Amino acid sequence: MSSPSGGGFRATVQAAADAPETASRTGGTRTIPGPRRRRVQRFVPWPTGSTPARPAVLRSALLRSAVLWSVLLRRTRSLALPSVTVTAVLALAGCGVLILQLVQRQTGTTGLLVGLGLAMVPLPFVLGGLAWLNLTARVPLRHTVFCLGWGACAATTVAILANNWTSSHLTAHQGPLGELLGAGIVTPVIEETAKGTALLVLLLPIGGRLRCRGLRDGRPCAPLLRRLPGSRRPRPYARRPAGPHARGRLGLRPYLRPLPYLRPAPPTGDGRHPRSRPRTLAAGVVLGGMAACGFAFTENALYLGRAFTSDQQQRLDSIGLGESPSLRDFDSTVQTFVLRGLLSPFAHPLFTALTGLGLAVALTTRRRWLARIAAPIGLLLAMVLHGTWNAAADLGTHGFLLVYAVLMVPCFAALICFAAWARSRAARHADRRGKRSAEPR
């Protein structure tokens, strides 16, 4: 075969360069690309033989960019957090920074670190017990974490500020009687109310998000505090339940958010009032216990850090007096740790569990009188038990041990029996459902 001449080869290359880039390929052959055109033509192909104007090129490029951005936003919409969650996280973070500063001001940096380290010791046992009970309640993780953060940050901030103000006011006007009233009456009321507020915050209907439908139907986006006309849908918690026992129910129930684990039992159909389910009762205990667990952690860090700072100052004073240091210099820290970390790690969860239990009964029962008084009675019992526990600290060692053996141990045993009953009954119901589903039809 004869090779092509030089002139013929140059003509072939020039013809391939002048050919359009959109030439179709054939099997076993390929075209040699010519010089590069404008870069925009690589992304925005135009019809063959047409040369678009510059405004048309920019308009089409902007249109393609808008389409790409809409696709990306649609894919990442599921990763976006609602505004209520972001607001709650930021508020709890701010309260956490404030409470750390307040505790550090009373204990010092070293006392704060020691108090946080010692307060972490009983925390896994309390959280483990609540997690075991949560197998029955099936409360979502985000709700338990919110209650834990509320108790550790928001409730403790409110309690420290309110307790300091009321104690100083009562001491200035009543003297020693004011201190007794503050520890036995005012402090339980403030602390139990602050911890129980976490459950009400979970039930408030503040989870709705505003939607802008401007891209769908051409309407302008709604302002922050005003909804679009026709975009508001009836909420299930705004509807009053129908039935013979719906008229005399608790007034707040229709306006609260219906959580799946705090719903009333379905009617039996025979005219009897159904009992509250074990899941709803366990959910109230879990939510109240989580809020109290976070509160107890921060309070233990405060008291342990304060005791360590006092012992450290006494140790330095003893060294200045020429006495040799010993382990007895930290007796106050050891006593505080034994009292709060070993003897009563479940004290605060026990108090607030009564509040959660009363609220769960009030939201799930179908008895009119019980729905009205369950939540106030639960909160009142928590305050009374808390006040008795605080007053026992002023009775001396023998009086404290007597109150601990007569009151706290039976209450704690009752809580353990309730948890075991709820777990066993839930397991029994699960076995029945499994047998019914396994039966041939």
C-alpha positions in Angstrom: 0.0 0.0 0.0 1.3 3.4 -0.8 1.4 6.1 1.8 -0.5 9.4 1.2 1.4 12.3 0.1 2.3 15.3 2.3 -0.2 17.7 0.6 -3.0 15.1 0.9 -2.3 14.6 4.6 -2.4 18.3 5.4 -5.7 18.6 3.5 -7.2 15.8 5.5 -6.2 17.3 8.8 -7.5 20.7 7.8 -10.8 19.2 6.7 -11.1 17.4 10.0 -10.4 20.6 11.9 -13.0 22.6 10.0 -15.7 19.9 10.6 -18.2 20.5 13.4 -17.6 18.9 16.8 -21.0 17.2 16.8 -20.1 14.9 14.0 -21.3 11.4 14.7 -18.9 8.6 15.2 -18.9 5.4 13.2 -17.7 2.1 14.2 -13.9 1.7 14.3 -13.2 5.4 13.3 -12.8 8.6 15.2 -12.4 12.3 14.2 -9.5 14.4 15.1 -10.7 17.4 17.2 -10.0 20.8 15.9 -9.3 24.0 17.8 -11.3 24.6 20.9 -14.3 26.9 20.7 -15.7 29.1 23.4 -15.9 27.3 26.8 -19.6 28.0 27.3 -20.4 25.8 24.3 -19.1 22.8 26.2 -21.8 23.2 28.9 -24.6 24.7 26.8 -24.9 22.9 23.5 -26.6 24.9 20.8 -28.4 23.7 17.7 -26.1 23.1 14.7 -25.6 26.1 12.6 -26.8 28.7 15.1 -24.7 31.3 16.9 -26.5 32.6 20.0 -26.2 36.1 21.2 -24.5 37.0 24.5 -27.7 37.8 26.5 -29.2 34.4 25.5 -26.0 32.6 26.6 -26.0 34.3 30.0 -29.7 33.6 30.5 -29.3 29.9 29.6 -26.3 29.6 31.9 -28.2 31.2 34.8 -31.2 28.8 34.2 -28.9 25.8 34.3 -27.3 27.0 37.5 -30.7 27.5 39.1 -31.7 23.9 38.1 -28.5 22.5 39.6 -29.0 24.4 42.9 -32.6 23.3 43.2 -31.5 19.6 42.7 -28.8 20.0 45.4 -31.2 21.7 47.8 -33.8 19.0 47.3 -31.3 16.3 48.0 -30.0 18.0 51.2 -33.4 19.0 52.5 -33.6 15.9 54.7 -30.4 16.8 56.4 -31.6 20.3 57.4 -32.7 20.7 61.1 -35.9 22.4 61.9 -35.7 25.9 63.5 -37.2 24.6 66.8 -34.4 22.1 67.2 -31.7 24.7 66.5 -33.3 27.1 68.9 -33.5 24.5 71.7 -29.9 23.5 71.2 -28.7 27.1 71.2 -30.7 27.9 74.3 -29.5 24.9 76.2 -25.9 25.6 75.2 -26.2 29.2 76.4 -27.6 27.9 79.8 -24.8 25.4 79.9 -22.2 28.1 79.6 -23.9 30.3 82.2 -24.2 27.4 84.7 -20.5 26.5 84.3 -19.6 30.1 85.0 -21.8 30.2 88.1 -20.4 27.0 89.4 -16.8 28.0 88.7 -17.4 31.3 90.5 -18.3 29.3 93.7 -15.9 26.4 93.4 -12.9 27.7 91.4 -11.4 26.0 88.4 -9.8 23.1 90.3 -13.0 22.6 92.4 -15.1 22.6 89.2 -12.9 19.9 87.5 -12.9 17.7 90.7 -16.7 18.1 91.1 -17.4 17.2 87.5 -15.2 14.1 87.8 -16.8 12.9 91.0 -20.3 13.7 89.7 -19.7 11.4 86.7 -19.3 8.3 89.0 -23.0 7.6 89.8 -24.3 8.9 86.4 -23.9 5.6 84.4 -25.9 3.6 87.0 -28.8 6.0 87.0 -28.8 6.3 83.2 -28.6 2.6 82.8 -31.6 2.0 85.0 -33.6 4.6 83.0 -32.5 3.1 79.8 -33.7 -0.3 80.9 -37.1 1.1 81.8 -37.1 2.9 78.4 -37.3 -0.5 76.7 -40.9 -0.4 77.8 -41.6 3.3 77.3 -39.8 3.6 73.9 -39.2 7.3 74.3 -37.2 8.7 71.3 -33.6 9.5 71.9 -34.0 13.2 71.1 -36.6 13.6 73.8 -34.5 11.9 76.5 -31.5 14.0 75.5 -33.6 17.1 75.6 -34.8 16.3 79.1 -31.3 15.5 80.2 -29.9 18.7 78.9 -32.8 20.7 80.3 -32.2 19.3 83.8 -28.4 19.8 83.6 -28.5 23.4 82.1 -31.8 25.2 82.2 -33.3 23.8 85.4 -30.1 24.3 87.4 -29.6 27.8 86.1 -33.1 28.8 87.2 -32.7 27.0 90.5 -29.4 28.6 91.4 -30.5 32.1 90.6 -33.9 31.7 92.3 -32.6 29.9 95.3 -29.9 32.5 95.9 -32.3 35.4 95.7 -35.0 33.7 97.9 -32.5 32.5 100.5 -30.9 35.9 100.9 -34.3 37.6 101.1 -35.7 35.1 103.7 -32.5 35.3 105.7 -32.5 39.1 105.8 -36.1 39.2 107.0 -36.6 36.0 109.0 -33.1 35.0 110.2 -32.6 31.3 111.0 -36.3 30.6 110.4 -35.8 32.0 106.9 -33.0 29.5 106.2 -35.3 26.6 107.4 -38.2 27.8 105.3 -35.9 28.2 102.2 -34.4 24.7 102.5 -37.7 22.9 103.4 -40.3 24.7 101.3 -39.0 27.2 98.8 -36.1 25.1 97.4 -38.3 22.0 96.6 -41.0 24.2 95.0 -38.4 26.0 92.7 -36.4 22.9 91.8 -39.3 20.5 91.1 -41.1 23.2 89.0 -38.0 23.8 87.0 -37.4 20.1 86.4 -41.0 19.4 85.5 -41.2 22.2 83.0 -39.2 20.0 80.6 -42.2 17.7 80.2 -44.5 20.6 79.4 -42.0 22.0 76.8 -42.0 18.6 75.0 -45.8 18.7 74.9 -46.1 22.3 73.5 -47.2 22.5 69.9 -44.1 24.4 68.7 -42.8 22.0 66.1 -44.6 23.4 63.0 -42.5 24.9 60.3 -43.4 27.6 57.8 -43.2 26.6 54.2 -42.7 28.9 51.2 -44.6 27.8 48.1 -43.4 30.6 45.9 -41.6 28.2 43.5 -44.7 26.0 43.1 -47.6 28.4 42.5 -45.9 31.8 42.2 -47.1 33.2 45.5 -44.7 35.3 47.6 -43.1 33.8 50.6 -44.9 34.3 53.9 -43.4 36.6 56.6 -42.0 35.0 59.8 -45.0 35.4 62.0 -47.8 35.1 59.4 -48.8 32.0 57.4 -49.8 31.9 53.8 -53.6 31.9 53.2 -54.9 28.4 53.0 -51.6 26.7 54.2 -52.7 26.1 57.7 -54.0 22.6 58.2 -56.1 21.4 61.2 -53.9 19.8 63.8 -54.9 16.6 65.5 -54.3 18.0 69.0 -56.7 20.9 68.3 -59.7 18.5 67.8 -61.6 17.6 70.9 -62.1 13.8 71.1 -65.6 12.6 70.6 -67.3 10.2 73.0 -69.4 10.1 76.1 -66.4 11.0 78.4 -64.9 13.7 76.2 -66.8 16.8 77.6 -65.4 16.8 81.1 -61.8 16.0 80.2 -58.8 18.1 81.2 -58.9 21.5 79.4 -55.2 21.5 78.3 -55.2 18.1 76.7 -56.7 19.0 73.3 -54.2 21.8 72.9 -51.0 19.8 73.6 -49.0 17.8 71.1 -50.0 14.1 71.1 -46.9 12.2 71.6 -47.0 8.5 70.5 -46.0 7.3 73.9 -48.4 9.5 75.8 -51.7 8.6 74.2 -54.8 7.3 76.0 -55.7 3.6 75.7 -58.4 2.7 73.1 -61.9 2.3 74.5 -62.9 -1.2 75.5 -66.4 -1.1 73.9 -68.1 -2.5 77.0 -68.6 0.9 78.7 -65.7 0.5 81.2 -62.9 2.9 81.6 -59.6 1.4 80.2 -56.6 1.6 82.4 -53.5 3.5 81.5 -51.0 1.4 79.6 -47.7 0.4 81.1 -45.9 2.2 78.2 -47.4 5.6 79.1 -46.7 5.3 82.8 -43.1 4.2 82.1 -42.7 7.1 79.6 -43.6 9.6 82.3 -41.1 8.1 84.7 -38.4 8.1 82.1 -38.9 11.7 81.1 -39.0 12.9 84.7 -36.0 10.8 85.6 -33.9 12.1 82.8 -34.6 15.7 83.7 -33.8 15.0 87.3 -30.6 13.0 86.4 -29.2 16.0 84.6 -30.1 18.3 87.5 -28.5 15.9 90.0 -25.3 15.8 88.0 -24.9 19.6 88.0 -25.9 19.9 91.6 -23.5 17.2 92.7 -20.7 18.9 90.7 -21.5 22.2 92.6 -21.6 20.7 96.1 -18.6 18.4 95.6 -16.5 21.2 94.1 -17.4 23.5 96.9 -16.5 20.9 99.5 -13.2 20.2 97.8 -12.3 23.9 97.7 -13.1 24.3 101.4 -11.0 21.2 102.3 -8.2 22.5 100.1 -8.2 25.8 101.9 -8.2 24.2 105.3 -5.3 21.9 104.2 -3.3 25.0 103.2 -4.1 26.6 106.5 -2.9 23.5 108.4 0.3 23.4 106.4 0.9 27.1 107.3 0.4 26.2 111.0 3.1 23.6 110.7 0.8 20.5 110.7 1.6 17.6 108.4 -1.0 17.0 105.6 -3.1 13.9 105.7 -6.1 12.3 104.0 -8.4 13.6 106.8 -8.1 17.0 105.3 -10.6 16.0 102.7 -13.3 14.6 105.1 -15.9 17.0 103.8 -15.4 16.0 100.2 -15.6 12.3 101.1 -18.7 12.7 103.2 -20.4 14.7 100.4 -19.5 12.1 97.8 -20.8 9.2 100.0 -24.0 11.0 100.8 -24.9 12.3 97.3 -23.0 9.8 95.0 -23.5 6.5 96.9 -26.4 6.7 99.3 -28.8 8.8 97.2 -28.0 8.9 93.5 -31.6 8.1 92.7 -33.1 10.8 95.0 -33.8 13.5 92.4 -35.0 11.0 89.7 -37.4 9.5 92.4 -38.8 13.0 93.1 -39.4 14.1 89.5 -40.6 10.6 88.5 -43.7 11.3 90.5 -44.3 14.5 88.5 -43.9 12.6 85.2 -46.1 9.8 86.4 -48.9 12.2 87.4 -48.6 14.0 84.1 -48.7 10.7 82.2 -51.9 9.6 84.1 -53.5 13.0 83.4 -52.9 12.8 79.7 -53.9 9.1 79.2 -56.7 8.4 81.6 -60.3 8.6 80.5 -61.7 9.3 84.0 -62.7 13.0 84.4 -61.8 13.5 88.0 -58.4 11.7 87.7 -57.4 13.7 84.6 -57.9 16.9 86.6 -56.0 16.0 89.8 -53.3 13.6 88.6 -50.7 16.1 87.5 -51.0 18.5 90.5 -50.9 15.6 92.9 -47.8 14.2 91.3 -46.0 17.5 91.5 -47.2 18.1 95.1 -45.9 14.7 96.2 -42.6 15.4 94.5 -42.3 18.7 96.4 -43.2 17.1 99.7 -40.8 14.2 99.3 -38.0 16.6 98.3 -38.7 19.0 101.2 -38.6 16.0 103.7 -35.3 14.9 102.2 -33.8 18.4 102.6 -35.1 18.8 106.2 -33.6 15.4 107.1 -30.1 16.9 106.6 -30.7 19.2 109.6 -31.7 16.4 112.0 -28.2 15.1 112.5 -26.7 11.7 111.6 -29.3 9.6 113.4 -32.3 11.6 112.2 -31.0 11.5 108.6 -30.5 7.7 108.7 -34.0 7.3 110.2 -35.6 9.3 107.4 -33.5 7.5 104.9 -34.6 4.1 106.2 -38.3 4.9 106.7 -39.0 7.1 103.7 -36.4 6.9 100.9 -35.8 3.1 100.9 -39.5 2.2 100.6 -40.0 4.8 97.9 -37.1 3.5 96.0 -38.2 -0.1 96.4 -41.7 0.9 95.1 -40.1 2.5 92.0 -38.1 -0.6 91.3 -41.2 -2.8 91.7 -43.1 -0.5 89.3 -40.3 -0.7 86.7 -40.3 -4.5 86.9 -44.1 -4.6 86.7 -44.1 -2.4 83.6 -41.4 -4.5 81.9 -43.1 -7.8 82.6 -46.5 -6.6 81.5 -45.1 -5.1 78.3 -43.4 -8.4 77.6 -46.6 -10.3 78.2 -48.5 -8.1 75.8 -45.8 -8.6 73.2 -46.0 -12.4 73.5 -49.8 -12.2 73.1 -49.4 -10.1 69.9 -46.8 -12.5 68.6 -49.1 -15.5 69.2 -52.0 -13.8 67.5 -50.0 -13.0 64.5 -48.6 -16.5 64.3 -52.0 -18.1 64.3 -53.2 -19.4 60.9 -56.1 -17.6 59.4 
